[in-house]
Amino acid sequence: MIEIGSRRRAQPAPPHVVFEALTEPDRDPARPWLMLLRDEQRPRVLSATSPSQLVWSSLWIRRPAATIHFDLPGSRDGGTDLRWTLYVDEPIPDGSVTGHLRKRLNQLINANLRYTFGQ
């Protein structure tokens, strides 16, 4: 597997709360955040070490072998310094597709999920 993107951003919630949100995205129906596009599918949790790491299966129907790895270290302010890393198999997608995949993860994790925590 080849890394094609990674991003770290602070989340206001502590690691155990972020971990729960990533392992159970529908836990709070009043605040949905995993809103998928037509070419996407619900990820499965492939592995997890609560509350510090987890791996999702692919979000993308056309890239079924892709995986998304999450590292969830705590931050000094009590939040989480969440990092997602996207891995794909060969052939590596072209720049346009790679940009789309990264943008979607950033939207889902660093915008939608973050907003559910009040920021």
C-alpha positions in Angstrom: 0.0 0.0 0.0 1.2 3.5 -0.9 0.5 6.6 1.2 -1.1 9.3 -1.0 -2.3 11.7 1.7 -2.2 12.6 5.3 -3.4 15.5 7.4 -3.2 16.4 11.1 -5.7 18.7 12.7 -6.8 19.3 16.3 -10.2 18.1 17.3 -11.8 19.7 20.4 -13.0 16.4 21.9 -10.8 14.0 23.8 -9.4 10.9 22.1 -12.0 8.5 23.5 -14.9 10.6 22.2 -13.3 11.0 18.7 -12.5 7.2 18.7 -16.2 6.5 19.5 -17.4 8.8 16.8 -15.2 7.2 14.2 -16.1 3.6 15.2 -19.8 4.4 15.5 -20.5 7.3 13.1 -24.3 7.0 13.6 -24.2 7.1 17.4 -25.9 10.5 17.5 -28.7 10.7 14.8 -29.3 14.4 15.7 -25.7 15.2 14.5 -24.9 13.2 11.4 -21.4 13.8 10.0 -20.6 10.8 7.7 -22.6 12.0 4.7 -21.5 9.9 1.7 -21.6 10.7 -2.0 -23.0 8.4 -4.6 -19.6 6.9 -5.4 -18.8 6.2 -1.7 -19.7 3.4 0.7 -19.8 3.1 4.5 -16.4 2.2 5.9 -15.8 -0.8 8.2 -13.5 -0.7 11.1 -10.7 -3.1 10.1 -8.6 -2.7 13.3 -8.8 -0.6 16.4 -6.8 0.1 19.6 -9.0 2.2 21.8 -8.7 5.1 22.0 -5.5 5.8 20.1 -5.7 4.2 16.7 -8.0 2.7 14.1 -8.2 1.7 10.5 -11.2 2.1 8.2 -11.8 0.2 5.0 -12.3 2.2 1.8 -14.9 4.8 1.4 -14.7 4.5 -2.4 -16.4 1.9 -4.5 -13.8 2.3 -7.2 -10.8 2.0 -4.8 -12.0 -1.0 -2.6 -8.5 -1.8 -1.3 -7.8 1.7 0.0 -7.5 2.1 3.8 -7.7 5.1 6.1 -5.6 5.1 9.2 -6.4 7.3 12.2 -3.9 8.2 14.9 -5.6 9.9 17.9 -3.1 11.2 20.4 -4.3 13.5 23.1 -3.4 17.2 23.0 -2.3 19.5 25.9 -5.7 21.3 25.9 -7.6 18.0 26.4 -8.6 17.5 22.8 -7.2 15.2 20.1 -4.5 15.8 17.6 -6.2 13.6 14.9 -4.2 12.5 11.9 -5.7 10.6 9.0 -3.5 8.8 6.5 -4.8 7.4 3.2 -3.3 4.4 1.6 -4.1 2.9 -1.8 -2.8 0.0 -3.9 -1.4 0.4 -7.4 -2.0 1.9 -9.8 -1.8 5.2 -7.9 -4.6 7.5 -9.0 -3.8 10.5 -11.0 -3.4 13.9 -9.4 -7.1 14.9 -9.9 -8.4 11.7 -8.3 -5.9 11.9 -5.5 -6.9 15.5 -4.8 -10.6 14.5 -4.7 -9.9 11.6 -2.2 -7.9 13.8 0.1 -10.5 16.6 -0.1 -13.3 14.2 0.8 -11.5 12.9 3.8 -10.6 16.4 4.9 -14.3 17.4 4.5 -15.6 14.4 6.4 -13.1 14.4 9.2 -11.8 18.0 9.6 -15.1 19.7 8.9 -18.2 17.5 9.4 -16.9 15.5 12.3 -15.2 18.5 13.9 -18.5 20.5 13.7 -20.3 17.8 15.7 -18.0 18.8 18.6 -19.1 22.4 18.4 -16.3 23.9 16.3 
